[in-house]
Amino acid sequence: MYIETFVNITSKAWAVPILARLHAGVAGRQAPLLASTGASRTAFAQSMDHLIKIGLLERNPGYGHPLRPEFRLTPLGIEAAAIADKVQRVSTEDDQKLLRKSWTLPVLTSLHRPCHFNEIKRNLRTISDRALSQSLKSMEGKEWIHRSVDETARPPRSLYSSVNTGEMISRITGSEISFSQQ
């Protein structure tokens, strides 16, 4: 999967939890998915619409009632759901709020090896300096990344590397996500 597709998927807070639940076998109807994710109805609906729009979910044409549609994963959705499920398995309930932030997973993906701020920014072309800085700071506070400063460089440069849960997530997504289009 290409990084821009991954960034698009993670732009809605509940997209990754929905994909993970579908991969785990939760029925593709609104009520079971809503109950298993714990999302609000509005946020859930926005995430579902987004997943349909980007081609990861589709209505199941052979399933009954029009007011209670069932959804199923598309081939690209199956690939994304497998990644989402792996990420959800290595994280705890306390980690979910940070995982739902739009730039957390893409930034961790770019940290599959230690990187400087500008390298991360180059990998994630659409991220702003402010968004990257806030994302790094929140993950540093959660001890998912470690920031070290090279004092010998002029000017001093920060080097970021994933650690703990961040490293496990980074290993999962780093092996599945490509930074160059083929």
N, C-alpha and C positions, 0 to 999 in steps of 0.2 A: 504494500500500500504506500502511496506517495504522501509525503508530509503535509502537503496542502489539503489533501482529502481528510487526513487525520485532524488537522486544525479545524476544518469545517465541521467535522463530527463533534468535536469537543466544545464547539461554540455555544451549545445549549446545555444547560446544567444537568439535565436528567437523561441525556442521550446515552451516555456510557452505562449508567445503571439499567436503563431499559434494555439495551442490547445484551448486557450480561445476563439479565433475567430471562430473556428469550432464549439465549444460548443454554441456560441451565434448565430449560424445559417449562417455564411458566407459560400458561396459555396466553396466546397473543390477543387477548381481549382486554378492553380498558379496565374493567373492575379488578381482575387478578393482578394485572401489571401495576395498577395504581396502588393496590394494597401492598404488594411486595416491595415497591420502591419507596413508599412513604412520601411521594411528591404531592404538592398541591395540584388540584385539578387544572388550574390555568397553566402552571409551569409544565405539567405533564402533557397537556394538549399541545403546547408550543413545541415541546421536544418531539412528540410523535409527528406533528406536521412537518417539522424540519427533517426528520429521518425519512419520511415519505418523499419529500421534495428532493432530497439529495440521492434518492434511489437505494436506500438501505432496507426499507420496508415497503410492502405493498399489501393492499387488501386481498384477502383470500377470496377469490371469486366463487368458490364452491361452498361458502359457509353462509348459513341462514339469514338471520334477521337484519334488515338494513339499519336499524337503530342501534344494534349491538354488533358492529362488524368485528371480524377477526383479522388480525394482521399476521403476515409471515415475512421472514427474512428473504431478501434477494440474494443472489450469489455474492455480491460485494458485501451485503449485510452479514452473511454468514462469516466471512473473513473478519469483518470489524467486530462482530459479536464474540468471536473466539478470543480476540485480543482483549476486549472489554472484560470477559469472564476471567481471564488470567490475572488482569489487574485487580479485579474485585477480590479474587481469592487470596492475594498476598497482602491486602490492606484490611484494616480493622474498621469497626463502626465509627470510631473517633476520626479516622482519616477521610471519611466520605465528604465532609464539608469542603476540605481543601481539594479533593479530587474533582469536585463539581465546578471548581473555578475554571474558566475557559482556557487559560494558558498553562495550567499545572502540568498536564500530561505532555503537551508538545515540548515544553521546556525540559522536562525530565527525559524525554526521548532524545533531545539533542545532547544531553549529558551522559550518553552511553560511554563517553570518554571525557576526561577533564577538559574544560573549555574556558576561554576568556569571554567576557561580556559580548564583545563584537562578533566573535565566532557564533555564539548562540543567536545573536540578532541576524547574522547572515543566513543561518539555517532556517530561521523563522521569519521570512521576509516581511510579513505583514504586521509583526508585533512592534509596538511603539517602545521607545526607551523607558517610558514611565511604567507601562504594563510589564515589561521584562523585569525592571527593577523591583516592582511590587511583588511579582511572582517569586523571584529569587529570595526576597526578604521573608515572605511568608513561609516558603519551604525551609529556609535556614532556621526560622523560629520553631518549626516542627521537627528539626533535625533530619531532614530528608536530603539536604545538600550541605556541603562544607565549603566555606570560602577561605581561601588562603591568599595572602598578599605577598607578591614578589617585590621586596623592598629594593633589590639590586637593580631592577629595571628603572628606566627614566622615561616617563613618570612611572611610579609604582603601579603594578597591574594586579588585578584580582583574578584568581583562578578558581573556578567552581567545579566541584565534583559531587556526584550523587553518593549518598551513604544511607545505611539502614534500609528502611522501607523504600526510600527514594531510589536506592541502588537496585533493589529487586524489581521495581516498576520500570526503571530505566533499562535494565537488561531485557525485560520482556518486550517492551515497545521498541527498543533500539534494534533488536533482531528482526522485527516485523515491518518496520517503517523505513522507507528509502528517502534520501534527501536529494536524489537526482531522478528526473523523469526518464523512463526508458522508452 
